[in-house]
Amino acid sequence: MSNLYEAVRDKQRLRSQQLGSRGLSQRLDALSLLKQMLIDHQDLWLDALHFDLGKPAVEAYSSELAVLLNEIDRTSRHLQKWLKPTVKRRVLLGSIDRVQVSAHPYGSVLVLSPWNYPLQLALMPVIGALAGGNGVVLKPSEYAQTTSALLAELVPRYFSEDTLYVAEGGQSVAESLTALKWDFIFFTGSTETGRKVYQAAAAHLTPVLLELGGKNPCILDVGATNKVTVREIAWGKFLNAGQSCIAPDTVYVPRKDYKTFLHLMKERLLAFYGDAPLDSDDYGRIIHQQHFDRLIAYLDQGECYIGGHYRDDQLKIAPTIMVDLKEDSPITNEEIFGPLLAVVAYDKLDDLLKDLRKQAVPLVVYAFSKDNKWLSHIEESLESGAFSVNHLMLHAVNPHLPFGGKGQSGLGNYHGYASFKAFTYQRSRYSKRAAIKLSQQFPPYSTFALNAIKHFRKRIF
């Protein structure tokens, strides 16, 4: 199979080299085909997402299809401006300098996508890569089998191999792909796997963009516990059954508001999913058995204030609120990535921030307050890929914000213009027309030449 992938890669490189910094119409055509593929088969995509993850149609459309369609529309609208080279001229001592910087595609890009948003996170980087003029080899997650198969079936109907190619398979295929020399690698997934991808890329000095995970804290100010806040947190956490890299992992509540928060959360989950959430049509399931078993093991590491029940045969776990967590248990240190929300009371904010700074940098810090000074203190005290105020999740779909993490939560960012920048490199062009030739710049040098350079430094460089 490696020979096949290498052949596809080489075709994509050739096409990309031919486009260079131009080819606006070809890039727009590719984006248009991608959009058409999504629109033509909307029902099939929704069915696949429901089959893989039990996603309700509203949730699947809004968090996967709508996000992609909006990204394509905005990228297409601004691509001509993004592609335009920057040109500057200046006159120095009778000479004219002209400099130009243009965006060029890397060539053939390998995209390794995860299972939790198997359509959105597969095609979101593809949008940026195609806009940049690259070809893409896409490896969907084998755990989202139906979505992966649908991508493999539909993509060849719309794209030739030199533009977009889908490589299906499991771990062995992923290892074969990452062992090859690509021009750029984009990976979304766990920090552990991200390290392996990074190491494989380093063997060829291949640039990478890593979208990883982490424990995203959600911190409430005194008085911020109310029905609106709790509804926002419940929605953001249990969307996609908690299988979101930007879902809050732990909510930190002032001790005086702790019982109120738990009471309101219980009310909200009942309103969202009824008294039998495992039967709700508005609630998804866990992707596969191994992940299900991992999450079930967390249930013994604290008390279940709400939820805690599950069905093995359906891979479903009820929305669960965990309290009184056992100190240094795995649930307190590992990214949960499921429908278990830890709620912890705190007394002093600065003590909490001190503890949080000991953890790896998360993708996002959530903070709820009306006090700008309090919010600024949180923002300045904690590092994160993003800082979101009084809202959950929506920062990830704002077209004006780059998305990404730092350290263990990621390397690089994308979305919107950030995607175009991520999948292109800057190439400089310099030309100089000199009216006066300065012999002093050439050896043998003199004291006069040194003094002249010192005097005219700002006008000759």
N, C-alpha and C positions, 0 to 999 in steps of 0.2 A: 504493500500500500504506500510505502514511503516514496516509491518512484512516481506513483500517481500524484501524490501531494506536491512533489517537487516539480512535476510537469505543469500542474495548475499554477503553482507559485511563479514559475518562470513566464508563463503567459501573462499573468497579472503584472509582473514587473515590466514586461515589454510595453503593455498598454499604458501603464502609469508613466513610463519614461516618455512615451509619445505625447501624453497630455501635458506633462511638465507643469508650468505655472498657468497654462491657458486651459482650453477645453471646457469653458463654462457650459456650453450646450450639452456636452456629453455628461457632465456631472448632474445637471438639472434633469436630464433624461433618466439617469439612474435613480435619482430620488423620486421622480414621478412614477417609475415602474414599481418602486418599493411601496409607495402610497397606494397604487392601484392594486397591488397584491393584497394589501391589508383590507382595502375596501371591498374588493370583489369577493372575498371569502370571510367576511366578518362572522357569519354564523359558524363556520367551521372553526375559526380561532376560538370563539367563545365556548364551543362544545369541547374543544381540546383542553382548554384551561379548566373547564369544569371536571373533565375526566381525570386530569392529572392532579389537581389540587382541590377539587370540590368548590371552585370559585363561583359565587353567584354572578349572574350576567352583568348586573350593575357594577359590581366590584371589578370584574374582569375587564369590562369595557373602559371604565374610568381609570384604572391603574395600569392598564397595559395598552390597549388600542388607542385610546384618546391621547395618552401621553406621546405615543409614537407619531400619530398623525399631526399633532401640534408641533412637534419637533421638526418634522419634515417640512411643514408649511413655513415655519420661521426660518429654517436654514435656507430653503429655496428662495425666500424673499430677500435675504440679506447676502446671499452667496456672491453676487457680482461685486458688492462693496468689499467683502472680505478678501476676494481674490485680487483686487486692484493693488498693484505694487505701490509702495511708497517711494517717492522720488524727491530728492533734495539737491539744490545747487547752491554753491557759494563761490564768491570771487575772493581770491587771496593773492595779493601782490602781483596782480596781472594775470594769474592763472585761474582757470575755472574748474572746480571739482564738481563732479556729478555722481551721486550715489543712489543706488536703487536696491530695495529689499523686496523680494517676492517670495510667496509661499509655494513650496514644491511638495508633491506627495512623497511619502517614504518608499512606496512600491507595493509589496504584497504584505497585508496585515493579517495576522492570526488573531481571531477573537475566540476566547474560551468563556462560555457563558454558564450561569448557574441555573438551578431548578426552581428557585422561589418565585421569580417573575420570569418564566421561561420564554416569553415572547418579548416583553419590553427590554429585558436586560440582554437579550440576544441581539436585537436590532437597533437599540439606541446607539451603541458604539459603531454599528455598521453605517448609520446615517452620517456620523462625523467622518468616518473613513472614506465613504463614497464622495462626500462633499469635498474632501481633501484631494480627490483624484486617485485614490488607492484602489487596488483590488482587495477582496476580503475572502479568506477561508474561515468559515464559521463552524465551530464545534459546539453544538448545543449540548445541554446536560442529558445524559442517558436516563436520569431519574424521572424527567418529565417526558416520558416516552411518546405520548400522543402528540404533544406540541413539536417535539424534535422530528418525528416522522412527517408531520405536516409541513414543516420547514423544508425537509429534504425532498418532499414531493412537489411543492409549489415553486420553490426558488428556481429550479431549472426551466420552468415554463416562462419565466420572466427575464432571466439573466443568463448570459453566457458565462462559461467558466472563467474567462479573463476578467470578469467584474465581480461576481459573487458565487461562491461555491460552498455547499454544506457537507461537512464530514461528520457522519454519525458514528457513534461507538462509545465504548466505555473507557476505562482507565488506560488500557493498552493503546488505544487510538490517541488519547491525549498525550501519552508519553512519546509515541512515535512523532506526533506533530511538534511537540516542544523540543525534540531532539534536532529538528531541522533548523536551518538558518533562515530566519524571516527578517523582514525589514522593520517590523514593529510587532509587538505582542500586547494585546489587551486582555486582561484577566479579571473576572469578577468571581469571588468565592471566599473561602476561608483563609485566614492568615497562614495556617499551616501549609495549605496547598500553594498559596501565593509565594511562599519562600521557595518551594520547589521550582515553580515557574521562573522565578527570578534567577535562581541558580542555573537553570538550563539556558536562559537567555544570555547570561553572563559569559557562557562559553563562546558565544559568537559576537559578544558586545552589542547585542540587540537591545534597542531601547524598549522600555516596557511602561505600561500604565496599569497599576494594580488597584482594584476596588475591593477592599476587604471588609472587616466588621469591627466589632467591639461592644463594650457594655455602655450603652448610651444612658446617662443619668437624666432624670427629670426632677427638677428641684422646685418646690412650691414655697413661696413666701408666706409669712403669717397673714392670714385673711384671704389668701388666694384660693382656698378650698371652697368651691361652690359648684352648682350644677353644670354650669357652662364649662368650667375647667375639667371636671370629671368626665363629662361627655366627650370632650376632645381627647383626653387621655385614653379612655376606653375604646374609642374608634381607632386611634392611631396604633394602639397596642394589638388589638385583636383583628385588625384588617389582615386578610390572608392567614388567619389562624396564628398570628404573631410571627410569621416567617418572613420578616422584613429586616434588612440590615440596619435600617434607621428607626426601627421600633424602639420605644423606651424599654430599657432592661429593668431598671429599678426606679421607683418613685420615692423621693425623700420629702416627707411631710413634717412640718413643725409639730412637736409633740401635742400641743394644745388643740391642733386640728386633726389629729391622727384618727380618732374614732369617727369623727364626722366624715372624713374622706372615705373610710371603709364603708360606712353606711350608705353614702351617696353612690359609691361604686357598685354596691350590691343592687341598689335600685336601678342604676343605669344598665347593668348587664341583663337584668330581668326585662327592662324595656326593649333592649336591643334584640335579645335572643329568646325571650320567654323562659318559662320554668323548666323547659326541656331543650337546652341549647344543642345537644347532640342530634336532635331531630330538626333543627332549624335549617330552612333552605337558604338562609342568609349567612351561614357560617361554614367555613371550609374545613379541610382535613390536613393531616400531616402527610408529607410527600412520600415517605417510604418507611419500612419497618425499623431499620437501624436508627433513624432519627426519632421515630416514635418511642423506641425503647430507651433511648438516651433521655428524652424528656420525662418519661414515666419515672426514671430513676431519681429525678429531682424532687419528686413529690414527697419523699421521705426526709428531705433535708430542711424541713420547716413545717409550719402548720398551714393547712388550706382553709383560709377564711371563707372563701367562696370557691365552688367548683371542686376540682380534684378527681372527678369521675371521667371514665373514658371507655371506649369500645375498641378492643383489639382488632376485630374483624373489619372495622371501617377506618382504622387509623385515625380515630377522632378523639380529641381531648377537649373537654369543656373549658371555656374561659375560666382561668383560675387565678385567684389572688393569694399570694404566699406571704405569710407573716412569721415573725419569730424564727428567722433563719438560723440554722446552726453555724456557729462561728467557723470560718475557714472551710466550709463545705464547698464542693464544686460549684453549686449554684451561685455562690457569692463571688466566684472568681472567673467563671467561664461565661461566654456569651450564650444566653438562653436560646434565642432564635425559635421561639414557640409561644403558645398561648398561656404562659405562666408569667405573671407580673409580680415582682417582689415589691412590697411596700415597707418602708423603714421610717421610723420616727427619728427626728434629730432635735437636739437641744440648742447647740450653738452652730451657727452657719460656718464660721471660720474653722471649727473643728472638722466639720463635714468636708469642707473644701480641701483641707489638709489631707484627709484620707483619700479623697478622689484624685488628688494629684499623684498619689502613689500608683494609681492604675495606669494602664496603657491609654494613650490618647484615643478618644472615641470618634466616631464619625460625626456625631452631633451631641450638643448639650442643649436640653430643653429647660426653659425657665419660665415660671408663671408669676407675674407680679405687675402691679401698676406703678411701682416705685423705680424710676429710672436709675437712681443712685444704686439701689440694691442690684438691679439687673447689670449695671456696668461693673459692679464689684465681682459678680459671678463671671462675666465675660472676660474680665482681665485676669481672674484667678485660675481659670481652667483653659487648657488647650483643647481644640477640637477642629474637625473639618468644617463644621458649621455651628452657629449659635442661633437657636430659634426661640422667639419670644411669644408666649401665649398661644402658640399653635404647634401642631405636630404634623410631620411628614411633608407639608406643602412646600417647604423650601426646596425639596428635591425635584419639583416639577416647575419651578419658576425659571423661565427661559433666560433671565438675566443673571442667574447665579451659577458659577462653576460648582460642580459637585465632586467631592473627593475627600480623602482623609489625610492623616499624617502618621508616619511611623507604622505601627501594627494595624492601623485602620486604613492604610492605603498610601499610594505613591502616585502623584499626578491628579488631574481632575478633567472633567469633560462636561457636556451639555452645552447647547447653544454655541456661541463663539468659542468657548473653551474647547469644544470638541474639534472645531476646525483647526485651532492652534495645536491641539494635541496630536492630530494626525497629519500635520505638515511640518516641514522644517524650513527655517529662514535661509534663503540664499542671497548673498550680497553681490552686487555688481558695482565696480568702481571704475571711473574713467577720469582722466585729467588732461586738460588742454592748457599748456603753459606758454605764456607769451615770453617769459624771461627764463632763461636757463641759468641756474645758480651753480657755478663751478665749485663753490665752497662745500657743497654737500658730498663731494667725492674726495677720496684720499688723493694725495696726502693732506691731512687736516692741519688747521692752523689755529692759533689763539684767536685770530680775527673771526674765523668761522664759528668758534664756540661762543664768542661774545655776541655775534650776530644772531645766532639761534636763541640765546637767552633773551635778547632784546625783542626779536620778532616772533617769539614762540607762539603767541595766540593767533598770529596772522599767517603762519606757514603750516600749522598742523590742525 
